[in-house]
C-alpha cells in the first residue's frame, strides 16, 4: 500500500523549533516499519510517501493515527501492485469476461 502523508506547516514548525519533530517521526517510522519512505514537499506542505505492507484493513489505524495525532496530518491510502501482482491479475481473462458486456452497450 502507498500511504501519502501531508504534514501541515503547524504544528510541524513548532515541533521543529522545540526539537521534537525528528524524534516523533523516528518513533512513527520505527513503529510502522515501512518498506521505504520518502520525504518531499506536497502542495506547499511537508510530506511523506510510505510503502507499507498492510495485512488487512484493521491495520490502517495503526499506520494513520500516529500521523493524525502528532502532526494533524492528512493521510491517503492507495492499493499498489508489484509487477508480479499485475501479472497474477490475469488481465486477459478479465478482458474476455467483460468484452461481451461492451458489445451489448454498442
Secondary structure, DSSP 8 states (H G I E B T S, - for coil): -EEEEEE-HHHHHHHHHTT-HHHHHHHHHHHH--SEEEEEEETTEEEEEEE---SSGGGHHHHHHHHHHHH--EEEEE----HHHHHHT-HHHHHHHHHHHHHHH-
